């Protein structure tokens, strides 16, 4: 059972999300917060596996809260759900440790799957944000990092950016799950990143993948 906390200053949105989530057998809403400060204060009591976080909140925004929560509760996953598609918000959220970033126009089924995905330790990024990053960070030539990656690591990296799970990568490349984990670990080390979300940002910024 995934223990979830909703963090949003709009009661109508929280109520709507809670009502929709209540029908999911594997997700339980264990807490709600009306602000960033409220979220921080309720974390110890609720102990959620996943925090569904808005960005635009008074006093302390969702990006700031994400940074605090990831420092104090590193095992808790934070999934941003926001109307903001500005790349600066997106980049800041990922730098602070967000495990996923969705826009509020995403279908509810996609939100549900995103919650399940980040709960498993994987990342979710709205396709529009990945395309936006690609547009803003086009670079010429081949980067040094790309040259350091083996051909197989480049293939795995491409799959990571496409949002594939380890199992899906294994199936696509006809290798074992264990081998995928080894490649992912090596990619993280070579690119000096700590999460799938960060590796997506890095790969797009440095044009390590194609679309």
MODELLER restraints for C-alpha pairs under 7 A, 6 or more apart:
rsr = mdl.restraints
at = mdl.atoms
rsr.add(forms.Gaussian(group=physical.xy_distance, feature=features.Distance(at['CA:1:A'], at['CA:26:A']), mean=4.71, stdev=0.5))
rsr.add(forms.Gaussian(group=physical.xy_distance, feature=features.Distance(at['CA:1:A'], at['CA:27:A']), mean=5.63, stdev=0.5))
rsr.add(forms.Gaussian(group=physical.xy_distance, feature=features.Distance(at['CA:1:A'], at['CA:28:A']), mean=6.82, stdev=0.5))
rsr.add(forms.Gaussian(group=physical.xy_distance, feature=features.Distance(at['CA:2:A'], at['CA:26:A']), mean=5.97, stdev=0.5))
rsr.add(forms.Gaussian(group=physical.xy_distance, feature=features.Distance(at['CA:2:A'], at['CA:27:A']), mean=4.68, stdev=0.5))
rsr.add(forms.Gaussian(group=physical.xy_distance, feature=features.Distance(at['CA:2:A'], at['CA:28:A']), mean=6.06, stdev=0.5))
rsr.add(forms.Gaussian(group=physical.xy_distance, feature=features.Distance(at['CA:2:A'], at['CA:49:A']), mean=6.13, stdev=0.5))
rsr.add(forms.Gaussian(group=physical.xy_distance, feature=features.Distance(at['CA:3:A'], at['CA:27:A']), mean=6.20, stdev=0.5))
rsr.add(forms.Gaussian(group=physical.xy_distance, feature=features.Distance(at['CA:3:A'], at['CA:28:A']), mean=5.13, stdev=0.5))
rsr.add(forms.Gaussian(group=physical.xy_distance, feature=features.Distance(at['CA:3:A'], at['CA:29:A']), mean=6.08, stdev=0.5))
rsr.add(forms.Gaussian(group=physical.xy_distance, feature=features.Distance(at['CA:3:A'], at['CA:30:A']), mean=5.98, stdev=0.5))
rsr.add(forms.Gaussian(group=physical.xy_distance, feature=features.Distance(at['CA:3:A'], at['CA:48:A']), mean=4.80, stdev=0.5))
rsr.add(forms.Gaussian(group=physical.xy_distance, feature=features.Distance(at['CA:3:A'], at['CA:49:A']), mean=5.06, stdev=0.5))
rsr.add(forms.Gaussian(group=physical.xy_distance, feature=features.Distance(at['CA:3:A'], at['CA:50:A']), mean=6.43, stdev=0.5))
rsr.add(forms.Gaussian(group=physical.xy_distance, feature=features.Distance(at['CA:4:A'], at['CA:27:A']), mean=6.90, stdev=0.5))
rsr.add(forms.Gaussian(group=physical.xy_distance, feature=features.Distance(at['CA:4:A'], at['CA:28:A']), mean=5.91, stdev=0.5))
rsr.add(forms.Gaussian(group=physical.xy_distance, feature=features.Distance(at['CA:4:A'], at['CA:29:A']), mean=4.73, stdev=0.5))
rsr.add(forms.Gaussian(group=physical.xy_distance, feature=features.Distance(at['CA:4:A'], at['CA:30:A']), mean=5.69, stdev=0.5))
rsr.add(forms.Gaussian(group=physical.xy_distance, feature=features.Distance(at['CA:4:A'], at['CA:31:A']), mean=6.97, stdev=0.5))
rsr.add(forms.Gaussian(group=physical.xy_distance, feature=features.Distance(at['CA:4:A'], at['CA:48:A']), mean=5.10, stdev=0.5))
rsr.add(forms.Gaussian(group=physical.xy_distance, feature=features.Distance(at['CA:4:A'], at['CA:49:A']), mean=6.00, stdev=0.5))
rsr.add(forms.Gaussian(group=physical.xy_distance, feature=features.Distance(at['CA:4:A'], at['CA:50:A']), mean=4.94, stdev=0.5))
rsr.add(forms.Gaussian(group=physical.xy_distance, feature=features.Distance(at['CA:4:A'], at['CA:51:A']), mean=5.76, stdev=0.5))
rsr.add(forms.Gaussian(group=physical.xy_distance, feature=features.Distance(at['CA:5:A'], at['CA:29:A']), mean=5.82, stdev=0.5))
rsr.add(forms.Gaussian(group=physical.xy_distance, feature=features.Distance(at['CA:5:A'], at['CA:30:A']), mean=5.81, stdev=0.5))
rsr.add(forms.Gaussian(group=physical.xy_distance, feature=features.Distance(at['CA:5:A'], at['CA:31:A']), mean=4.71, stdev=0.5))
rsr.add(forms.Gaussian(group=physical.xy_distance, feature=features.Distance(at['CA:5:A'], at['CA:32:A']), mean=5.50, stdev=0.5))
rsr.add(forms.Gaussian(group=physical.xy_distance, feature=features.Distance(at['CA:5:A'], at['CA:48:A']), mean=5.88, stdev=0.5))
rsr.add(forms.Gaussian(group=physical.xy_distance, feature=features.Distance(at['CA:5:A'], at['CA:50:A']), mean=6.48, stdev=0.5))
rsr.add(forms.Gaussian(group=physical.xy_distance, feature=features.Distance(at['CA:5:A'], at['CA:51:A']), mean=4.81, stdev=0.5))
rsr.add(forms.Gaussian(group=physical.xy_distance, feature=features.Distance(at['CA:5:A'], at['CA:52:A']), mean=6.16, stdev=0.5))
rsr.add(forms.Gaussian(group=physical.xy_distance, feature=features.Distance(at['CA:6:A'], at['CA:14:A']), mean=6.70, stdev=0.5))
rsr.add(forms.Gaussian(group=physical.xy_distance, feature=features.Distance(at['CA:6:A'], at['CA:31:A']), mean=6.43, stdev=0.5))
rsr.add(forms.Gaussian(group=physical.xy_distance, feature=features.Distance(at['CA:6:A'], at['CA:32:A']), mean=4.69, stdev=0.5))
rsr.add(forms.Gaussian(group=physical.xy_distance, feature=features.Distance(at['CA:6:A'], at['CA:33:A']), mean=6.19, stdev=0.5))
rsr.add(forms.Gaussian(group=physical.xy_distance, feature=features.Distance(at['CA:6:A'], at['CA:51:A']), mean=6.15, stdev=0.5))
rsr.add(forms.Gaussian(group=physical.xy_distance, feature=features.Distance(at['CA:6:A'], at['CA:52:A']), mean=5.09, stdev=0.5))
rsr.add(forms.Gaussian(group=physical.xy_distance, feature=features.Distance(at['CA:6:A'], at['CA:53:A']), mean=6.53, stdev=0.5))
rsr.add(forms.Gaussian(group=physical.xy_distance, feature=features.Distance(at['CA:7:A'], at['CA:32:A']), mean=5.85, stdev=0.5))
rsr.add(forms.Gaussian(group=physical.xy_distance, feature=features.Distance(at['CA:7:A'], at['CA:33:A']), mean=4.68, stdev=0.5))
rsr.add(forms.Gaussian(group=physical.xy_distance, feature=features.Distance(at['CA:7:A'], at['CA:34:A']), mean=6.02, stdev=0.5))
rsr.add(forms.Gaussian(group=physical.xy_distance, feature=features.Distance(at['CA:7:A'], at['CA:35:A']), mean=6.64, stdev=0.5))
rsr.add(forms.Gaussian(group=physical.xy_distance, feature=features.Distance(at['CA:7:A'], at['CA:39:A']), mean=6.51, stdev=0.5))
rsr.add(forms.Gaussian(group=physical.xy_distance, feature=features.Distance(at['CA:7:A'], at['CA:52:A']), mean=6.04, stdev=0.5))
rsr.add(forms.Gaussian(group=physical.xy_distance, feature=features.Distance(at['CA:7:A'], at['CA:53:A']), mean=4.93, stdev=0.5))
rsr.add(forms.Gaussian(group=physical.xy_distance, feature=features.Distance(at['CA:7:A'], at['CA:54:A']), mean=6.12, stdev=0.5))
rsr.add(forms.Gaussian(group=physical.xy_distance, feature=features.Distance(at['CA:8:A'], at['CA:14:A']), mean=6.45, stdev=0.5))
rsr.add(forms.Gaussian(group=physical.xy_distance, feature=features.Distance(at['CA:8:A'], at['CA:33:A']), mean=6.44, stdev=0.5))
rsr.add(forms.Gaussian(group=physical.xy_distance, feature=features.Distance(at['CA:8:A'], at['CA:34:A']), mean=5.34, stdev=0.5))
rsr.add(forms.Gaussian(group=physical.xy_distance, feature=features.Distance(at['CA:8:A'], at['CA:35:A']), mean=6.37, stdev=0.5))
rsr.add(forms.Gaussian(group=physical.xy_distance, feature=features.Distance(at['CA:8:A'], at['CA:53:A']), mean=6.57, stdev=0.5))
rsr.add(forms.Gaussian(group=physical.xy_distance, feature=features.Distance(at['CA:8:A'], at['CA:54:A']), mean=5.30, stdev=0.5))
rsr.add(forms.Gaussian(group=physical.xy_distance, feature=features.Distance(at['CA:9:A'], at['CA:34:A']), mean=4.38, stdev=0.5))
rsr.add(forms.Gaussian(group=physical.xy_distance, feature=features.Distance(at['CA:9:A'], at['CA:35:A']), mean=5.62, stdev=0.5))
rsr.add(forms.Gaussian(group=physical.xy_distance, feature=features.Distance(at['CA:9:A'], at['CA:57:A']), mean=6.17, stdev=0.5))
rsr.add(forms.Gaussian(group=physical.xy_distance, feature=features.Distance(at['CA:18:A'], at['CA:29:A']), mean=6.85, stdev=0.5))
rsr.add(forms.Gaussian(group=physical.xy_distance, feature=features.Distance(at['CA:21:A'], at['CA:27:A']), mean=6.75, stdev=0.5))
rsr.add(forms.Gaussian(group=physical.xy_distance, feature=features.Distance(at['CA:22:A'], at['CA:28:A']), mean=6.77, stdev=0.5))
rsr.add(forms.Gaussian(group=physical.xy_distance, feature=features.Distance(at['CA:30:A'], at['CA:46:A']), mean=5.96, stdev=0.5))
rsr.add(forms.Gaussian(group=physical.xy_distance, feature=features.Distance(at['CA:30:A'], at['CA:48:A']), mean=6.88, stdev=0.5))
rsr.add(forms.Gaussian(group=physical.xy_distance, feature=features.Distance(at['CA:31:A'], at['CA:46:A']), mean=5.98, stdev=0.5))
rsr.add(forms.Gaussian(group=physical.xy_distance, feature=features.Distance(at['CA:33:A'], at['CA:39:A']), mean=5.02, stdev=0.5))
rsr.add(forms.Gaussian(group=physical.xy_distance, feature=features.Distance(at['CA:35:A'], at['CA:57:A']), mean=6.09, stdev=0.5))
rsr.add(forms.Gaussian(group=physical.xy_distance, feature=features.Distance(at['CA:35:A'], at['CA:58:A']), mean=6.82, stdev=0.5))
rsr.add(forms.Gaussian(group=physical.xy_distance, feature=features.Distance(at['CA:36:A'], at['CA:57:A']), mean=6.90, stdev=0.5))
rsr.add(forms.Gaussian(group=physical.xy_distance, feature=features.Distance(at['CA:36:A'], at['CA:60:A']), mean=5.25, stdev=0.5))
rsr.add(forms.Gaussian(group=physical.xy_distance, feature=features.Distance(at['CA:36:A'], at['CA:61:A']), mean=6.17, stdev=0.5))
rsr.add(forms.Gaussian(group=physical.xy_distance, feature=features.Distance(at['CA:36:A'], at['CA:62:A']), mean=6.41, stdev=0.5))
rsr.add(forms.Gaussian(group=physical.xy_distance, feature=features.Distance(at['CA:36:A'], at['CA:65:A']), mean=5.66, stdev=0.5))
rsr.add(forms.Gaussian(group=physical.xy_distance, feature=features.Distance(at['CA:37:A'], at['CA:60:A']), mean=6.68, stdev=0.5))
rsr.add(forms.Gaussian(group=physical.xy_distance, feature=features.Distance(at['CA:40:A'], at['CA:69:A']), mean=6.96, stdev=0.5))
rsr.add(forms.Gaussian(group=physical.xy_distance, feature=features.Distance(at['CA:48:A'], at['CA:76:A']), mean=6.78, stdev=0.5))
rsr.add(forms.Gaussian(group=physical.xy_distance, feature=features.Distance(at['CA:49:A'], at['CA:76:A']), mean=5.12, stdev=0.5))
rsr.add(forms.Gaussian(group=physical.xy_distance, feature=features.Distance(at['CA:49:A'], at['CA:77:A']), mean=6.16, stdev=0.5))
rsr.add(forms.Gaussian(group=physical.xy_distance, feature=features.Distance(at['CA:49:A'], at['CA:119:A']), mean=6.66, stdev=0.5))
rsr.add(forms.Gaussian(group=physical.xy_distance, feature=features.Distance(at['CA:50:A'], at['CA:76:A']), mean=5.77, stdev=0.5))
rsr.add(forms.Gaussian(group=physical.xy_distance, feature=features.Distance(at['CA:50:A'], at['CA:77:A']), mean=4.63, stdev=0.5))
rsr.add(forms.Gaussian(group=physical.xy_distance, feature=features.Distance(at['CA:50:A'], at['CA:78:A']), mean=5.72, stdev=0.5))
rsr.add(forms.Gaussian(group=physical.xy_distance, feature=features.Distance(at['CA:50:A'], at['CA:119:A']), mean=6.30, stdev=0.5))
rsr.add(forms.Gaussian(group=physical.xy_distance, feature=features.Distance(at['CA:51:A'], at['CA:77:A']), mean=6.21, stdev=0.5))
rsr.add(forms.Gaussian(group=physical.xy_distance, feature=features.Distance(at['CA:51:A'], at['CA:78:A']), mean=4.81, stdev=0.5))
rsr.add(forms.Gaussian(group=physical.xy_distance, feature=features.Distance(at['CA:51:A'], at['CA:79:A']), mean=6.07, stdev=0.5))
rsr.add(forms.Gaussian(group=physical.xy_distance, feature=features.Distance(at['CA:52:A'], at['CA:78:A']), mean=6.20, stdev=0.5))
rsr.add(forms.Gaussian(group=physical.xy_distance, feature=features.Distance(at['CA:52:A'], at['CA:79:A']), mean=4.98, stdev=0.5))
rsr.add(forms.Gaussian(group=physical.xy_distance, feature=features.Distance(at['CA:52:A'], at['CA:80:A']), mean=5.95, stdev=0.5))
rsr.add(forms.Gaussian(group=physical.xy_distance, feature=features.Distance(at['CA:52:A'], at['CA:81:A']), mean=6.52, stdev=0.5))
rsr.add(forms.Gaussian(group=physical.xy_distance, feature=features.Distance(at['CA:53:A'], at['CA:62:A']), mean=6.18, stdev=0.5))
rsr.add(forms.Gaussian(group=physical.xy_distance, feature=features.Distance(at['CA:53:A'], at['CA:78:A']), mean=6.80, stdev=0.5))
rsr.add(forms.Gaussian(group=physical.xy_distance, feature=features.Distance(at['CA:53:A'], at['CA:79:A']), mean=5.97, stdev=0.5))
rsr.add(forms.Gaussian(group=physical.xy_distance, feature=features.Distance(at['CA:53:A'], at['CA:80:A']), mean=4.71, stdev=0.5))
rsr.add(forms.Gaussian(group=physical.xy_distance, feature=features.Distance(at['CA:53:A'], at['CA:81:A']), mean=5.73, stdev=0.5))
rsr.add(forms.Gaussian(group=physical.xy_distance, feature=features.Distance(at['CA:54:A'], at['CA:62:A']), mean=5.60, stdev=0.5))
rsr.add(forms.Gaussian(group=physical.xy_distance, feature=features.Distance(at['CA:54:A'], at['CA:80:A']), mean=5.90, stdev=0.5))
rsr.add(forms.Gaussian(group=physical.xy_distance, feature=features.Distance(at['CA:54:A'], at['CA:81:A']), mean=5.30, stdev=0.5))
rsr.add(forms.Gaussian(group=physical.xy_distance, feature=features.Distance(at['CA:54:A'], at['CA:82:A']), mean=5.28, stdev=0.5))
rsr.add(forms.Gaussian(group=physical.xy_distance, feature=features.Distance(at['CA:55:A'], at['CA:61:A']), mean=5.33, stdev=0.5))
rsr.add(forms.Gaussian(group=physical.xy_distance, feature=features.Distance(at['CA:55:A'], at['CA:62:A']), mean=3.89, stdev=0.5))
rsr.add(forms.Gaussian(group=physical.xy_distance, feature=features.Distance(at['CA:55:A'], at['CA:63:A']), mean=6.14, stdev=0.5))
rsr.add(forms.Gaussian(group=physical.xy_distance, feature=features.Distance(at['CA:55:A'], at['CA:82:A']), mean=5.99, stdev=0.5))
rsr.add(forms.Gaussian(group=physical.xy_distance, feature=features.Distance(at['CA:56:A'], at['CA:62:A']), mean=6.53, stdev=0.5))
rsr.add(forms.Gaussian(group=physical.xy_distance, feature=features.Distance(at['CA:63:A'], at['CA:92:A']), mean=6.69, stdev=0.5))
rsr.add(forms.Gaussian(group=physical.xy_distance, feature=features.Distance(at['CA:63:A'], at['CA:93:A']), mean=5.08, stdev=0.5))
rsr.add(forms.Gaussian(group=physical.xy_distance, feature=features.Distance(at['CA:63:A'], at['CA:96:A']), mean=6.86, stdev=0.5))
rsr.add(forms.Gaussian(group=physical.xy_distance, feature=features.Distance(at['CA:66:A'], at['CA:78:A']), mean=6.78, stdev=0.5))
rsr.add(forms.Gaussian(group=physical.xy_distance, feature=features.Distance(at['CA:66:A'], at['CA:96:A']), mean=6.18, stdev=0.5))
rsr.add(forms.Gaussian(group=physical.xy_distance, feature=features.Distance(at['CA:66:A'], at['CA:97:A']), mean=6.81, stdev=0.5))
rsr.add(forms.Gaussian(group=physical.xy_distance, feature=features.Distance(at['CA:66:A'], at['CA:98:A']), mean=6.43, stdev=0.5))
rsr.add(forms.Gaussian(group=physical.xy_distance, feature=features.Distance(at['CA:67:A'], at['CA:96:A']), mean=4.57, stdev=0.5))
rsr.add(forms.Gaussian(group=physical.xy_distance, feature=features.Distance(at['CA:67:A'], at['CA:97:A']), mean=6.40, stdev=0.5))
rsr.add(forms.Gaussian(group=physical.xy_distance, feature=features.Distance(at['CA:70:A'], at['CA:76:A']), mean=6.94, stdev=0.5))
rsr.add(forms.Gaussian(group=physical.xy_distance, feature=features.Distance(at['CA:70:A'], at['CA:97:A']), mean=6.31, stdev=0.5))
rsr.add(forms.Gaussian(group=physical.xy_distance, feature=features.Distance(at['CA:77:A'], at['CA:99:A']), mean=5.97, stdev=0.5))
rsr.add(forms.Gaussian(group=physical.xy_distance, feature=features.Distance(at['CA:77:A'], at['CA:118:A']), mean=6.31, stdev=0.5))
rsr.add(forms.Gaussian(group=physical.xy_distance, feature=features.Distance(at['CA:77:A'], at['CA:119:A']), mean=6.41, stdev=0.5))
rsr.add(forms.Gaussian(group=physical.xy_distance, feature=features.Distance(at['CA:78:A'], at['CA:98:A']), mean=5.17, stdev=0.5))
rsr.add(forms.Gaussian(group=physical.xy_distance, feature=features.Distance(at['CA:78:A'], at['CA:99:A']), mean=5.38, stdev=0.5))
rsr.add(forms.Gaussian(group=physical.xy_distance, feature=features.Distance(at['CA:78:A'], at['CA:100:A']), mean=6.74, stdev=0.5))
rsr.add(forms.Gaussian(group=physical.xy_distance, feature=features.Distance(at['CA:79:A'], at['CA:98:A']), mean=6.22, stdev=0.5))
rsr.add(forms.Gaussian(group=physical.xy_distance, feature=features.Distance(at['CA:79:A'], at['CA:99:A']), mean=5.69, stdev=0.5))
rsr.add(forms.Gaussian(group=physical.xy_distance, feature=features.Distance(at['CA:79:A'], at['CA:100:A']), mean=4.59, stdev=0.5))
rsr.add(forms.Gaussian(group=physical.xy_distance, feature=features.Distance(at['CA:79:A'], at['CA:101:A']), mean=5.91, stdev=0.5))
rsr.add(forms.Gaussian(group=physical.xy_distance, feature=features.Distance(at['CA:80:A'], at['CA:98:A']), mean=6.95, stdev=0.5))
rsr.add(forms.Gaussian(group=physical.xy_distance, feature=features.Distance(at['CA:80:A'], at['CA:100:A']), mean=5.93, stdev=0.5))
rsr.add(forms.Gaussian(group=physical.xy_distance, feature=features.Distance(at['CA:80:A'], at['CA:101:A']), mean=4.64, stdev=0.5))
rsr.add(forms.Gaussian(group=physical.xy_distance, feature=features.Distance(at['CA:80:A'], at['CA:102:A']), mean=5.96, stdev=0.5))
rsr.add(forms.Gaussian(group=physical.xy_distance, feature=features.Distance(at['CA:81:A'], at['CA:101:A']), mean=6.21, stdev=0.5))
rsr.add(forms.Gaussian(group=physical.xy_distance, feature=features.Distance(at['CA:81:A'], at['CA:102:A']), mean=4.89, stdev=0.5))
rsr.add(forms.Gaussian(group=physical.xy_distance, feature=features.Distance(at['CA:81:A'], at['CA:103:A']), mean=5.54, stdev=0.5))
rsr.add(forms.Gaussian(group=physical.xy_distance, feature=features.Distance(at['CA:81:A'], at['CA:104:A']), mean=5.87, stdev=0.5))
rsr.add(forms.Gaussian(group=physical.xy_distance, feature=features.Distance(at['CA:82:A'], at['CA:102:A']), mean=6.48, stdev=0.5))
rsr.add(forms.Gaussian(group=physical.xy_distance, feature=features.Distance(at['CA:82:A'], at['CA:103:A']), mean=4.97, stdev=0.5))
rsr.add(forms.Gaussian(group=physical.xy_distance, feature=features.Distance(at['CA:82:A'], at['CA:104:A']), mean=5.26, stdev=0.5))
rsr.add(forms.Gaussian(group=physical.xy_distance, feature=features.Distance(at['CA:83:A'], at['CA:103:A']), mean=5.35, stdev=0.5))
rsr.add(forms.Gaussian(group=physical.xy_distance, feature=features.Distance(at['CA:83:A'], at['CA:104:A']), mean=5.20, stdev=0.5))
rsr.add(forms.Gaussian(group=physical.xy_distance, feature=features.Distance(at['CA:84:A'], at['CA:103:A']), mean=6.94, stdev=0.5))
rsr.add(forms.Gaussian(group=physical.xy_distance, feature=features.Distance(at['CA:85:A'], at['CA:103:A']), mean=6.98, stdev=0.5))
rsr.add(forms.Gaussian(group=physical.xy_distance, feature=features.Distance(at['CA:85:A'], at['CA:129:A']), mean=6.77, stdev=0.5))
rsr.add(forms.Gaussian(group=physical.xy_distance, feature=features.Distance(at['CA:87:A'], at['CA:133:A']), mean=6.92, stdev=0.5))
rsr.add(forms.Gaussian(group=physical.xy_distance, feature=features.Distance(at['CA:94:A'], at['CA:197:A']), mean=6.48, stdev=0.5))
rsr.add(forms.Gaussian(group=physical.xy_distance, feature=features.Distance(at['CA:94:A'], at['CA:198:A']), mean=6.32, stdev=0.5))
rsr.add(forms.Gaussian(group=physical.xy_distance, feature=features.Distance(at['CA:99:A'], at['CA:118:A']), mean=6.21, stdev=0.5))
rsr.add(forms.Gaussian(group=physical.xy_distance, feature=features.Distance(at['CA:99:A'], at['CA:123:A']), mean=5.21, stdev=0.5))
rsr.add(forms.Gaussian(group=physical.xy_distance, feature=features.Distance(at['CA:99:A'], at['CA:124:A']), mean=6.89, stdev=0.5))
rsr.add(forms.Gaussian(group=physical.xy_distance, feature=features.Distance(at['CA:99:A'], at['CA:197:A']), mean=6.12, stdev=0.5))
rsr.add(forms.Gaussian(group=physical.xy_distance, feature=features.Distance(at['CA:100:A'], at['CA:118:A']), mean=6.86, stdev=0.5))
rsr.add(forms.Gaussian(group=physical.xy_distance, feature=features.Distance(at['CA:100:A'], at['CA:123:A']), mean=5.23, stdev=0.5))
rsr.add(forms.Gaussian(group=physical.xy_distance, feature=features.Distance(at['CA:100:A'], at['CA:124:A']), mean=4.44, stdev=0.5))
rsr.add(forms.Gaussian(group=physical.xy_distance, feature=features.Distance(at['CA:100:A'], at['CA:125:A']), mean=5.43, stdev=0.5))
rsr.add(forms.Gaussian(group=physical.xy_distance, feature=features.Distance(at['CA:100:A'], at['CA:197:A']), mean=6.78, stdev=0.5))
rsr.add(forms.Gaussian(group=physical.xy_distance, feature=features.Distance(at['CA:101:A'], at['CA:124:A']), mean=6.25, stdev=0.5))
rsr.add(forms.Gaussian(group=physical.xy_distance, feature=features.Distance(at['CA:101:A'], at['CA:125:A']), mean=4.89, stdev=0.5))
rsr.add(forms.Gaussian(group=physical.xy_distance, feature=features.Distance(at['CA:101:A'], at['CA:126:A']), mean=6.09, stdev=0.5))
rsr.add(forms.Gaussian(group=physical.xy_distance, feature=features.Distance(at['CA:102:A'], at['CA:125:A']), mean=6.09, stdev=0.5))
rsr.add(forms.Gaussian(group=physical.xy_distance, feature=features.Distance(at['CA:102:A'], at['CA:126:A']), mean=4.97, stdev=0.5))
rsr.add(forms.Gaussian(group=physical.xy_distance, feature=features.Distance(at['CA:103:A'], at['CA:126:A']), mean=6.63, stdev=0.5))
rsr.add(forms.Gaussian(group=physical.xy_distance, feature=features.Distance(at['CA:114:A'], at['CA:124:A']), mean=6.03, stdev=0.5))
rsr.add(forms.Gaussian(group=physical.xy_distance, feature=features.Distance(at['CA:117:A'], at['CA:123:A']), mean=6.61, stdev=0.5))
rsr.add(forms.Gaussian(group=physical.xy_distance, feature=features.Distance(at['CA:118:A'], at['CA:124:A']), mean=6.88, stdev=0.5))
rsr.add(forms.Gaussian(group=physical.xy_distance, feature=features.Distance(at['CA:122:A'], at['CA:196:A']), mean=6.57, stdev=0.5))
rsr.add(forms.Gaussian(group=physical.xy_distance, feature=features.Distance(at['CA:123:A'], at['CA:196:A']), mean=5.62, stdev=0.5))
rsr.add(forms.Gaussian(group=physical.xy_distance, feature=features.Distance(at['CA:123:A'], at['CA:197:A']), mean=5.57, stdev=0.5))
rsr.add(forms.Gaussian(group=physical.xy_distance, feature=features.Distance(at['CA:124:A'], at['CA:163:A']), mean=6.63, stdev=0.5))
rsr.add(forms.Gaussian(group=physical.xy_distance, feature=features.Distance(at['CA:133:A'], at['CA:204:A']), mean=6.46, stdev=0.5))
rsr.add(forms.Gaussian(group=physical.xy_distance, feature=features.Distance(at['CA:133:A'], at['CA:205:A']), mean=6.85, stdev=0.5))
rsr.add(forms.Gaussian(group=physical.xy_distance, feature=features.Distance(at['CA:134:A'], at['CA:204:A']), mean=5.59, stdev=0.5))
rsr.add(forms.Gaussian(group=physical.xy_distance, feature=features.Distance(at['CA:134:A'], at['CA:205:A']), mean=6.78, stdev=0.5))
rsr.add(forms.Gaussian(group=physical.xy_distance, feature=features.Distance(at['CA:137:A'], at['CA:205:A']), mean=5.03, stdev=0.5))
rsr.add(forms.Gaussian(group=physical.xy_distance, feature=features.Distance(at['CA:138:A'], at['CA:207:A']), mean=6.65, stdev=0.5))
rsr.add(forms.Gaussian(group=physical.xy_distance, feature=features.Distance(at['CA:139:A'], at['CA:206:A']), mean=6.84, stdev=0.5))
rsr.add(forms.Gaussian(group=physical.xy_distance, feature=features.Distance(at['CA:139:A'], at['CA:207:A']), mean=6.49, stdev=0.5))
rsr.add(forms.Gaussian(group=physical.xy_distance, feature=features.Distance(at['CA:143:A'], at['CA:206:A']), mean=6.57, stdev=0.5))
rsr.add(forms.Gaussian(group=physical.xy_distance, feature=features.Distance(at['CA:145:A'], at['CA:191:A']), mean=6.83, stdev=0.5))
rsr.add(forms.Gaussian(group=physical.xy_distance, feature=features.Distance(at['CA:146:A'], at['CA:208:A']), mean=5.80, stdev=0.5))
rsr.add(forms.Gaussian(group=physical.xy_distance, feature=features.Distance(at['CA:153:A'], at['CA:183:A']), mean=5.98, stdev=0.5))
rsr.add(forms.Gaussian(group=physical.xy_distance, feature=features.Distance(at['CA:153:A'], at['CA:187:A']), mean=6.68, stdev=0.5))
rsr.add(forms.Gaussian(group=physical.xy_distance, feature=features.Distance(at['CA:156:A'], at['CA:169:A']), mean=6.88, stdev=0.5))
rsr.add(forms.Gaussian(group=physical.xy_distance, feature=features.Distance(at['CA:158:A'], at['CA:209:A']), mean=5.71, stdev=0.5))
rsr.add(forms.Gaussian(group=physical.xy_distance, feature=features.Distance(at['CA:159:A'], at['CA:169:A']), mean=6.25, stdev=0.5))
rsr.add(forms.Gaussian(group=physical.xy_distance, feature=features.Distance(at['CA:161:A'], at['CA:200:A']), mean=5.16, stdev=0.5))
rsr.add(forms.Gaussian(group=physical.xy_distance, feature=features.Distance(at['CA:166:A'], at['CA:177:A']), mean=6.08, stdev=0.5))
rsr.add(forms.Gaussian(group=physical.xy_distance, feature=features.Distance(at['CA:166:A'], at['CA:180:A']), mean=6.21, stdev=0.5))
rsr.add(forms.Gaussian(group=physical.xy_distance, feature=features.Distance(at['CA:167:A'], at['CA:177:A']), mean=5.83, stdev=0.5))
rsr.add(forms.Gaussian(group=physical.xy_distance, feature=features.Distance(at['CA:170:A'], at['CA:176:A']), mean=5.41, stdev=0.5))
rsr.add(forms.Gaussian(group=physical.xy_distance, feature=features.Distance(at['CA:170:A'], at['CA:177:A']), mean=5.52, stdev=0.5))
rsr.add(forms.Gaussian(group=physical.xy_distance, feature=features.Distance(at['CA:170:A'], at['CA:180:A']), mean=6.24, stdev=0.5))
rsr.add(forms.Gaussian(group=physical.xy_distance, feature=features.Distance(at['CA:188:A'], at['CA:194:A']), mean=6.26, stdev=0.5))
rsr.add(forms.Gaussian(group=physical.xy_distance, feature=features.Distance(at['CA:193:A'], at['CA:199:A']), mean=5.98, stdev=0.5))
rsr.add(forms.Gaussian(group=physical.xy_distance, feature=features.Distance(at['CA:203:A'], at['CA:209:A']), mean=6.25, stdev=0.5))
